[in-house]
């Protein structure tokens, strides 16, 4: 179990873009289960949609990616490397997520080799699946992110 302080030691995102607030199950380098409480006060609800607020699917995927980063945080990554999202596969959004919902997110590592790590993710609210899919990350040179183009 990780509270918000322990989560903050493992991920770089901070509010309003931090999506994981608590980790309730964790197997280092393999899997995790985390919580995201969805509040009407989140800035994206102002425009998505003013008369029927729905959490954008891309932010549900980001929530899963942040939980994956917690699983990967213990992995040995070369100095100067950074894991980034490479691919999102087969994500399905089965039920809308609305303010007041609590996302229960589970991620399981399915593949790891070289600089590639893949996960399956499932997002439920009250035991009902809202979204599921797969994502793949790769390690890149941190300096290349901000190199002059």
Phi, psi and omega in degrees: 000137177231129174274182185300324179295318179290324176299316182298336177284342185252340178235157183266341182291147177225161179306142009272008184257000177281125185253338182259123183253336182205145174245124184255344173217142183206126171238109186310129176073003185232308187200166176200159174229125184226169185238138171229117176272126183265119184246144177298341181283355180290137191299331183292339180289344177301322183244359185228079350242142188305324183261356179204076186298125178227133178293127179300139180304323180297330178281334172293317176298317178299322177300316178296317181298320179295322177293321175300320181296329176293318178297319182281347186299337178269350180292144178287115177241136180305149175306134178084006178256158182217132175281132177229155179290125182260319187206143174241126186237131168058027179290131177239136179250100191275325184217135180298146175257128184235164178305139182099342178286154172243115178284129174250106189251131176237131176234139180228127178292132181246341183202141174208131178186130182062237182258010184250134175224130180239151181222150164260143181229143175226134179240124177237157171228119181058032178087354180260130179293129176254326181203153175199153180172192181233156177214150181233139180242155173223155177267130178234165175292123180305319181296333182290339182295321184249016179293147177298138181255000000 
